[in-house]
Amino acid sequence: MQNKAKRILALIGIIILAGLYITTLLLAVFGNENTQSWFMASIACTVIVPIMLWVISWLYKMLKKDVSDSLTSDHSEEDQENQ
């Protein structure tokens, strides 16, 4: 399941970055007054988006690990009570 989540996050990141780059390119070609702002946003998102996706995947892994640890400890306590 974790590999599937990583693939989905990677695909979301690719779509966001590609959309931002295409928008910046189109604004540059058509000479919009916001082109420089979009270019700066593209540069910032090139760094921010992958970092945010890594944080989300890290949190997912940690939360998943905590849930499985609590389930395992619940079962071991029940086993001890039954003995």
N, CA and C of each residue as an Amber inpcrd file, in Angstrom:
protein
   249
   0.8140000  -1.1980000   0.0000000   0.0000000   0.0000000   0.0000000
   0.8550000   1.2570000   0.0000000   1.9930000   1.2130000   0.6660000
   2.8390000   2.3990000   0.7460000   3.3930000   2.7740000  -0.6260000
   3.7390000   1.7950000  -1.4470000   4.2390000   2.0950000  -2.7850000
   3.1720000   2.7730000  -3.6230000   1.9300000   2.3520000  -3.4510000
   0.8340000   2.9680000  -4.1930000   0.6670000   4.4240000  -3.7810000
   0.7570000   4.7040000  -2.4840000   0.6420000   6.0820000  -1.9920000
   1.7900000   6.9360000  -2.5180000   2.9940000   6.3890000  -2.5480000
   4.1410000   7.1380000  -3.0680000   3.9590000   7.4570000  -4.5460000
   3.4430000   6.5090000  -5.2930000   3.2110000   6.7450000  -6.7190000
   2.1680000   7.8270000  -6.9400000   1.1090000   7.8000000  -6.1330000
   0.0640000   8.8100000  -6.2610000   0.6130000  10.1900000  -5.9200000
   1.3990000  10.2930000  -4.8390000   2.0000000  11.5740000  -4.4720000
   2.9690000  12.0630000  -5.5440000   3.7390000  11.1650000  -6.1140000
   4.6650000  11.5500000  -7.1780000   3.9090000  12.0620000  -8.4010000
   2.8230000  11.3940000  -8.7490000   2.0160000  11.8290000  -9.8830000
   1.3960000  13.2050000  -9.6320000   0.9200000  13.4380000  -8.4140000
   0.3660000  14.7520000  -8.0640000   1.4410000  15.8240000  -8.1880000
   2.6380000  15.5390000  -7.7080000   3.7440000  16.4910000  -7.8150000
   4.1060000  16.7980000  -9.2520000   4.1360000  15.7850000 -10.0840000
   4.4550000  15.9780000 -11.4970000   3.3990000  16.8530000 -12.1650000
   2.1360000  16.5800000 -11.8730000   1.0510000  17.3580000 -12.4750000
   1.1210000  18.8210000 -12.0350000   1.3480000  19.0550000 -10.7430000
   1.4300000  20.4280000 -10.2410000   2.5880000  21.1820000 -10.8920000
   3.7700000  20.5730000 -10.8920000   4.9360000  21.2470000 -11.4640000
   4.7970000  21.4550000 -12.9700000   4.3160000  20.4510000 -13.6810000
   4.1460000  20.5960000 -15.1340000   3.1280000  21.6900000 -15.4530000
   2.0340000  21.7270000 -14.7200000   1.0330000  22.7670000 -14.9380000
   1.5880000  24.1490000 -14.6780000   2.3760000  24.2760000 -13.6440000
   2.9850000  25.5660000 -13.3280000   3.9800000  25.9940000 -14.4060000
   4.7810000  25.0530000 -14.8810000   5.7530000  25.3820000 -15.9280000
   5.0670000  25.7430000 -17.2440000   4.0260000  25.0190000 -17.5840000
   3.2930000  25.3190000 -18.8240000   2.6360000  26.6920000 -18.7380000
   2.0530000  26.9950000 -17.5850000   1.4460000  28.3130000 -17.3920000
   2.4810000  29.4140000 -17.5170000   3.6480000  29.2180000 -16.9060000
   4.7150000  30.2120000 -16.9870000   5.1690000  30.4050000 -18.4270000
   5.3170000  29.3160000 -19.1610000   5.7410000  29.4010000 -20.5580000
   4.7080000  30.1480000 -21.4060000   3.4440000  29.8200000 -21.2140000
   2.4020000  30.4890000 -21.9870000   2.3310000  31.9810000 -21.6670000
   2.4680000  32.3290000 -20.4000000   2.4630000  33.7470000 -20.0350000
   3.6650000  34.4710000 -20.6190000   4.8110000  33.7930000 -20.6750000
   6.0020000  34.4160000 -21.2550000   5.8280000  34.6300000 -22.7560000
   5.2340000  33.6700000 -23.4340000   5.0370000  33.7790000 -24.8820000
   4.0430000  34.8870000 -25.2130000   2.9800000  34.9880000 -24.4350000
   1.9490000  35.9660000 -24.7350000   2.1900000  37.3200000 -24.0730000
   3.2800000  37.4720000 -23.3270000   3.6810000  38.7590000 -22.7910000
   2.7520000  39.3330000 -21.7400000   2.3690000  38.5360000 -20.7920000
   1.5130000  38.9910000 -19.7030000   2.3410000  39.7710000 -18.6820000
   1.7190000  40.7210000 -17.9840000   2.4410000  41.5070000 -16.9740000
   2.7640000  40.6890000 -15.7200000   2.1300000  39.5350000 -15.5550000
   2.3740000  38.6750000 -14.3940000   3.4190000  37.5980000 -14.6540000
   4.0850000  37.6560000 -15.7800000   5.0370000  36.6060000 -16.1480000
   6.1560000  36.4530000 -15.1290000   6.7120000  37.5580000 -14.6690000
   7.8120000  37.4730000 -13.7170000   7.3490000  36.8520000 -12.3940000
   6.1540000  37.1800000 -11.9670000   5.6160000  36.5950000 -10.7290000
   5.4210000  35.0920000 -10.8900000   4.8970000  34.6730000 -12.0280000
   4.7050000  33.2410000 -12.2720000   6.0440000  32.5170000 -12.3550000
   7.0490000  33.1670000 -12.9310000   8.3760000  32.5580000 -13.0140000
   8.9540000  32.3600000 -11.6170000   8.8050000  33.3570000 -10.7590000
   9.2980000  33.2310000  -9.3880000   8.5230000  32.1440000  -8.6340000
   7.2310000  32.0480000  -8.8790000   6.4290000  30.9900000  -8.2560000
   6.8820000  29.6170000  -8.7320000   7.2240000  29.5080000 -10.0120000
   7.7170000  28.2310000 -10.5570000   9.0140000  27.8140000  -9.8930000
   9.9120000  28.7800000  -9.7040000  11.1890000  28.4760000  -9.0570000
  10.9490000  28.0340000  -7.6110000  10.0900000  28.7500000  -6.9010000
   9.8050000  28.3980000  -5.5040000   9.1480000  27.0230000  -5.4160000
   8.1910000  26.7510000  -6.2790000   7.4740000  25.4660000  -6.2300000
   8.3520000  24.2970000  -6.6510000   9.3810000  24.5560000  -7.4400000
  10.3090000  23.5000000  -7.8190000  10.9820000  22.9280000  -6.5810000
  11.1570000  23.7500000  -5.5620000  11.7480000  23.2880000  -4.3080000
  10.6700000  22.8720000  -3.3140000   9.6200000  23.6670000  -3.1880000
   8.6160000  23.4650000  -2.1420000   7.7620000  22.2220000  -2.3740000
   7.3000000  21.9970000  -3.5940000   6.3930000  20.8710000  -3.8650000
   7.0430000  19.5170000  -3.5380000   8.2540000  19.2200000  -3.9940000
   8.8490000  17.9240000  -3.6180000   9.0620000  17.7760000  -2.1130000
   9.4340000  18.8710000  -1.4430000   9.6270000  18.8010000   0.0040000
   8.3040000  18.5070000   0.7010000   7.2440000  19.1840000   0.2910000
   5.9300000  18.9470000   0.8980000   5.4500000  17.5180000   0.6460000
   5.6740000  16.9980000  -0.5410000   5.2730000  15.6250000  -0.8350000
   6.0780000  14.6220000  -0.0140000   7.3640000  14.9190000   0.2150000
   8.1800000  14.0440000   1.0520000   7.6620000  14.0620000   2.4860000
   7.3090000  15.2410000   2.9880000   6.7810000  15.3550000   4.3480000
   5.4750000  14.5770000   4.4780000   4.6060000  14.6920000   3.4870000
   3.3380000  13.9630000   3.5280000   3.5760000  12.4560000   3.5390000
   4.4940000  11.9830000   2.6980000   4.7680000  10.5400000   2.6660000
   5.4240000  10.0780000   3.9630000   6.2740000  10.9070000   4.5620000
   6.9170000  10.5740000   5.8290000   5.8800000  10.4860000   6.9410000
   4.9610000  11.4680000   6.9850000   3.8990000  11.4370000   7.9910000
   3.0000000  10.2220000   7.8060000   2.6830000   9.9020000   6.5690000
   1.8580000   8.7220000   6.2800000   2.5310000   7.4620000   6.8160000
   3.8320000   7.3480000   6.5710000   4.5780000   6.1790000   7.0260000
   4.6030000   6.1130000   8.5520000   4.8040000   7.2540000   9.2110000
   4.8570000   7.2790000  10.6700000   3.4910000   6.9580000  11.2790000
   2.4320000   7.5170000  10.7170000   1.0990000   7.2470000  11.2410000
   0.7060000   5.7930000  11.0100000   1.0590000   5.2660000   9.8660000
   0.7720000   3.8650000   9.5520000   1.5230000   2.9510000  10.5270000
   2.7730000   3.3110000  10.8310000   3.5860000   2.5210000  11.7500000
   2.9900000   2.5650000  13.1560000   2.5270000   3.7410000  13.5970000
   1.9210000   3.8700000  14.9190000   0.6520000   3.0350000  15.0320000
  -0.1470000   3.0220000  13.9910000  -1.3880000   2.2410000  14.0100000
  -1.0730000   0.7590000  14.0860000  -0.1070000   0.2990000  13.2990000
   0.2300000  -1.1260000  13.3220000   0.8730000  -1.5070000  14.6540000
   1.6560000  -0.6060000  15.2540000   2.2550000  -0.8840000  16.5580000
   1.1810000  -1.0000000  17.6380000   0.1890000  -0.1210000  17.5950000
  -0.8660000  -0.1720000  18.6100000  -1.7210000  -1.4280000  18.4360000
  -1.9610000  -1.8360000  17.1950000  -2.7250000  -3.0570000  16.9700000
  -1.9550000  -4.2690000  17.4690000  -0.6580000  -4.2850000  17.2370000
   0.1790000  -5.3950000  17.6910000   0.2170000  -5.4530000  19.2060000
   0.3420000  -4.3100000  19.8710000   0.3920000  -4.3080000  21.3320000
  -0.9560000  -4.7050000  21.9270000  -2.0670000  -4.3510000  21.2800000
  -3.3860000  -4.7620000  21.7570000  -3.5330000  -6.2750000  21.7110000
  -3.0680000  -6.8800000  20.6280000  -3.1650000  -8.3350000  20.4990000
  -2.2640000  -9.0380000  21.4990000  -1.0800000  -8.5040000  21.7590000
  -0.1800000  -9.1560000  22.7050000  -0.7230000  -9.0660000  24.1300000
  -1.4120000  -7.9530000  24.4770000  -2.0180000  -7.8430000  25.8000000
  -3.1590000  -8.8450000  25.9570000  -3.9530000  -9.0480000  24.9170000
  -5.0430000 -10.0200000  24.9560000  -4.4870000 -11.4330000  25.1090000
  -3.3820000 -11.7230000  24.4000000  -2.7700000 -13.0470000  24.4950000
  -2.2740000 -13.3120000  25.9160000  -1.6990000 -12.2980000  26.5490000
  -1.1890000 -12.4620000  27.9090000  -2.3410000 -12.6810000  28.8960000
  -3.4590000 -11.9960000  28.6850000  -4.6020000 -12.1560000  29.5690000
  -5.2140000 -13.5540000  29.4250000  -5.2020000 -14.1090000  28.2200000
  -5.7820000 -15.4220000  27.9690000  -4.9300000 -16.5420000  28.5530000
  -3.6590000 -16.2830000  28.7720000  -2.7730000 -17.3450000  29.2850000
  -2.8820000 -17.3570000  30.7320000
